[in-house]
Amino acid sequence: MKIREATSNDCKSISELYWESDNFHNINQPNIYSATEKPFRSEEFIKEQIEDKNSMFYIIEVEGDVIGFIYGYVESKGSLPIHKQRNYFYIDNIVVNKKFQAKGYGRMLLDKVISECKEKKYSDIMLNVYSFNNNAISLYDNIGFKEVAKDMILQL
């Protein structure tokens, strides 16, 4: 097992993992997500994420195969008087191949990012998770993430 920074050589593997996550979301929220026949995020899109200086993009390999990734970026808040000025890290995506879930790989990716964020002295780490994603919610709870908001939807 190895965690390392993603490179442009990883774009195809990352695209496949994004697609797996997209399909999981489509199955659980078909009113929000459409099914796609193939991965739709271009290598150029992923390469831009990897090369963004305000982001972190790590992959995890097992026996040379990319089985997961974590991607996020720095956000700054404080534009309104009610908001405290802060720089925090936003986790945009964390994906582990279904065959490798519940084996600690997601935790390892999160631990890597948490360690980096502490070194960089960010105020906190935020993420969003759908209520149907029980495994992810359990992982985040175990690490110490706390719920601070709820998105709600009324289907018409």
C-alpha positions in Angstrom: 0.0 0.0 0.0 1.3 3.4 -0.9 -0.2 6.9 -0.7 1.3 9.5 -3.0 0.5 12.7 -4.8 -1.6 12.1 -7.9 0.1 12.8 -11.3 -1.2 13.3 -14.8 -0.3 9.6 -15.4 -3.1 8.7 -12.9 -5.9 10.5 -14.8 -7.4 7.4 -16.4 -7.6 5.5 -13.1 -9.0 8.6 -11.3 -11.6 9.0 -14.0 -12.8 5.4 -13.5 -13.0 5.9 -9.7 -15.0 9.1 -10.2 -17.3 7.1 -12.5 -17.8 4.4 -9.9 -18.7 7.1 -7.3 -21.1 8.8 -9.9 -22.9 5.5 -10.4 -23.2 5.0 -6.7 -24.8 8.4 -6.4 -27.1 7.8 -9.4 -28.4 4.5 -7.9 -29.1 6.2 -4.5 -30.3 9.6 -5.8 -31.7 9.1 -9.3 -33.7 12.2 -9.1 -30.5 14.3 -8.8 -27.9 12.2 -10.7 -28.0 10.8 -14.2 -26.5 7.5 -15.2 -23.6 7.7 -17.7 -22.4 5.0 -20.0 -18.8 5.9 -19.5 -16.7 8.2 -17.4 -17.3 11.8 -18.4 -14.6 13.8 -16.5 -11.9 14.5 -19.1 -8.2 13.9 -18.4 -7.7 17.6 -18.8 -10.3 18.3 -16.1 -8.6 15.9 -13.7 -5.1 17.2 -14.6 -6.3 20.8 -13.7 -7.4 19.5 -10.3 -4.1 17.8 -9.8 -2.1 20.8 -10.8 -4.1 23.4 -8.8 -1.7 25.0 -6.3 -4.5 25.4 -3.7 -5.5 21.7 -3.8 -4.3 18.4 -2.5 -4.8 15.3 -4.6 -3.6 12.0 -3.2 -4.1 8.5 -4.6 -3.7 5.2 -2.8 -2.2 2.2 -4.5 -2.3 -1.5 -3.7 0.1 -3.7 -5.6 0.6 -0.9 -8.2 -3.1 -0.3 -8.8 -4.9 2.9 -8.0 -7.7 1.9 -5.7 -8.7 5.3 -4.3 -8.2 9.0 -4.1 -8.9 12.1 -2.1 -9.2 15.6 -3.6 -9.8 18.9 -1.9 -8.8 22.6 -1.9 -8.3 25.6 0.4 -11.2 27.9 0.9 -11.1 31.3 2.6 -14.2 32.8 4.3 -14.8 36.0 6.0 -16.3 38.3 3.4 -19.4 39.1 5.5 -19.2 40.8 8.9 -20.9 37.8 10.6 -18.2 35.4 9.3 -15.0 34.9 11.0 -11.9 35.1 8.8 -10.6 31.6 8.3 -8.7 29.4 5.8 -10.1 25.9 5.8 -9.7 22.8 3.6 -12.7 21.5 1.7 -12.7 17.8 0.8 -14.4 17.7 -2.5 -14.1 14.0 -3.2 -12.9 10.9 -1.5 -13.4 7.6 -3.4 -12.3 4.1 -2.7 -13.0 1.2 -5.1 -15.9 -0.8 -3.8 -13.8 -4.0 -3.6 -11.4 -2.2 -1.2 -13.9 -0.4 1.0 -14.2 -1.1 4.8 -10.5 -2.0 4.9 -9.1 1.2 6.3 -8.0 2.8 3.0 -10.4 5.8 3.2 -9.2 6.4 6.8 -5.6 6.4 5.5 -6.4 9.0 2.8 -8.1 11.2 5.4 -5.3 10.8 7.9 -2.9 12.0 5.2 -4.9 15.1 4.4 -5.6 15.8 8.1 -1.8 15.7 8.8 -1.1 18.0 5.9 -3.8 20.5 7.0 -2.4 20.5 10.5 1.1 21.3 9.2 -0.3 24.1 7.1 -2.3 25.4 10.1 -5.7 25.5 8.4 -8.5 26.3 10.8 -10.6 23.2 10.0 -11.6 20.6 7.3 -15.1 20.5 5.8 -16.9 18.1 3.6 -20.4 17.2 2.4 -21.8 13.7 2.4 -25.2 12.4 1.3 -27.4 10.8 4.0 -27.5 7.5 2.0 -23.7 7.1 2.3 -23.7 5.3 5.6 -20.2 3.9 5.4 -18.7 7.4 4.7 -20.8 8.9 7.5 -19.5 6.3 9.9 -15.9 6.9 8.9 -16.3 10.7 9.3 -18.0 10.3 12.7 -15.2 8.0 13.9 -12.6 10.5 12.9 -14.4 13.3 14.7 -16.2 15.2 12.0 -19.4 16.9 13.4 -22.6 17.7 11.5 -23.0 21.5 11.2 -25.7 21.8 8.5 -28.3 19.8 6.6 -29.3 20.2 3.0 -33.0 19.3 2.5 -35.0 18.8 -0.7 -38.7 18.9 -1.5 -39.5 17.0 -4.6 -42.4 18.4 -6.6 
